[in-house]
Amino acid sequence: MTARLFATYVTGTTDEYRLDVVTDPEPDNPQTVAYFTAADVDAATRQAARLLAAVDGPADRYGELYAHDGDGAAVYVDTIHLPA
């Protein structure tokens, strides 16, 4: 997978995360994109699960969690699944 750009103007940030909420089979067209900060990857994963549960949509949805690499790119971290 190629690195996607992280839409932020804060350079040097590595505690910023992005959750792409996906509700259909095509992950490149997320329903919602949420940016947030977290102390570490574990905290980001927990926050991503809460955000995923809060988004309106079908019962079966998932989120692609990305971390900011400090240079403007998004690095894949994990897939969070909210089962139906």
N, C-alpha and C positions, 0 to 999 in steps of 0.2 A: 504494500500500500504506500502510495506517495504521501509525503507530509503535506497537510493542508495548511493554509495560512491561518493564523490566529488573529482575528479582527480586533486588535487592540492597539492603542497608540502608546502603551507603556512598555518601554524596552527594558530588558534586564529583569523582568518579572518572571519568577519561576513558581510562585505559589498561586497562580491563577489557573482556573480550569474552565473547560467548556463542556456542556452536555448537549448533544444533538439528540432530541427526542424523535424517534422514528416510529411511525404507525403503519407503514406499508413496506413491502419487500425491498424497495429501493432506498438504501441508506444515504444516498447523495441528495435526497430531498427531504430533509428533516421537517417535521411539523413545527417544532419550536427549538430555538437555540437559547440556552441559558449560560451566562458567564457568572462565575463566582470565585471567591478565594477560599483556601483551606490551608491548614497548618501542614498537612502531609497527605499522602495518597490515601491512607486509610480514612481520614476525615473527609476527603473529597469523595470517596466512594460512598460513604454513608450519606453525605449531603446530596449526591447525585440520585440515590435511591429515593430520598424524600422528595426531591424535585420531580422525579419521574412519576411518583404517586400523585403529586399535586396537579399535574397537567391533565386537562380534559382530553379525552380521546377514547379509543377502543380499549377494552379491558386488557387485551394482549398487546403490549407495546414494550419497546426497549430503548435504551439510550446508549449512545457511543460517548464514552468519557475521554476527553483529551486534556493534556497538560500543555501549558505554555513553555516553550523551550528556552525562553529568554532572548531569542533572536527573531521572533515574529512567526514562528512555525508552531503548528499544533501537533503534538506527539500522542499517538494512540496509547491509552492506559488500560481500558477495560470496557466490556459490554455489560450493562446493567439490564436485567430482564425483569419485567413485571408480568408474571404469568396471569392468564385469565382466570 
